[in-house]
């Protein structure tokens, strides 16, 4: 629980690079709703049992023993004398959800093995250690991925899933009290080691930068569950992954240091609904460092200017953890933030339950048209490798469709695959398709994305580990043609009637409605805040909104003209006036966070940027996308009509004869919903 009077400091150091929005403590209402939230999360099965927690600790102890035996074996093979062999050491660290304390039952454990300079990654870690693991009966499902951006060895040890990274330090002996939070640990480290160490260093920094770890953990557990239920939890699909959500939640904890999880969840949606992306979210100022490692800096790194939703890691070297986000996925997440804000506001008004906030997103009811990506292989191992590769390429397809249709065709990738239970070597991915809202009817056009899909297929077909039998097809399907195996139990559900906007927003304060809304969790029906509490809360919220407006307001071009550029193309600058209480910050990074949304682009400027910088950017990066112009409206509105024949993409490694055949064209004929239904809204 939060404590009254906590002044957003830990060990005398202020947390965050701006002052908090509110230092207000919890009300009785907040205490009640927080208990309800904790009960909801427990009944949703998000906490592991005591027995499972002990089992995980035992597995980590066993893994630590394994790597210590491994490093001594490697040292002896390298010809080191017996004394050095006995002193040889390797150490296991954890990071991610397990280290943050928000993992659930059955979740994997992200681990890092730190080894000495003479233990090589390729020959020793992915060679000798792999062979050792293969010989152990308690190790199963071993899957090394040495060519990944962050090389990883995945396996199960005594039934517990492990993701094991490796960091090779420039030390002959790894001490038992090794502190990897020190920047000196990165001295003479290769890029893969730096990236591998980054997970642990960032996780520890997050825990040191939040005012109340328990409140942070409960809020983060809530937001992770919400993101998964709403279909926006997936870094590889272009949404946000675990570290991104942790950084966003940690920033809210800094802005509301005395708030309980009930209020932190509500303020999460309020703040990020109003956030002026691509202004970056940062927990602390970015440090230049003395090792010369590249950090996130739009002034020096051209690609950094085009990140749409920068969420910066706090440990050196600071990086953007959300570079995968596209215009389409940013639009989707922004709409989900708005929905979450509306639900939380309604909860305060009518004392509703948490159930509505976590209502699953009905992806296969949201659109009339989809792209279905089917992949096949001949065996389980090939399927696992092929699926991992294709999944990592799908976000490029989203980028390319945005590029080739000038962002008039928006894509919603589903964050996950759907296995075909009748064929274990076949699974499907889906992208929802929607015409951008606001395009005049007389400008409706057909889009031919044949070349776009062929480019995607060529990208996928470049897989260096391709084997015969690995195949992919892309098909345009209507909602009615979605295969049954994507639905629970393989049964297509009947489409429920959608409530009107008025019905969804109308508050219902009756006790019966409160009970009915909480059918899956036992919620006590309580009265809402009293009149005094209501007036007090209203005054506090007015003060918060004033600060939040200052934190997120846009600056005029005159204010920005002579300042240091942050994100965005050249000439778009930001000042450091808002949220600094008259104290001018000297670093770029402090400026970026202190204004927390002052990116300085007006809508007219953004529209001009899209055209003037597009060609330059397309040449620089194959997964190009320009700065976001605007956020489109609800994914459930203005559904398009796609009148086109089915598009089937030939399998990779097709014969020349097959490749020479005329390919079908996918044309998207957009007709507005009003025109199609005869309405004139």
Beta strands, then each sheet from edge to edge (+ up, - down):
strand 1: 9-10
strand 2: 13-14
strand 3: 91-95
strand 4: 109-115
strand 5: 139-145
strand 6: 152-157
strand 7: 160-168
strand 8: 369-376
strand 9: 409-413
strand 10: 418-420
strand 11: 423-435
strand 12: 446-448
strand 13: 471-478
strand 14: 667-669
sheet 1: 1+ 2-
sheet 2: 3+ 4- 7- 6+ 5-
sheet 3: 9+ 11- 8+ 13-
sheet 4: 9+ 11- 10+
sheet 5: 12+ 14-
end
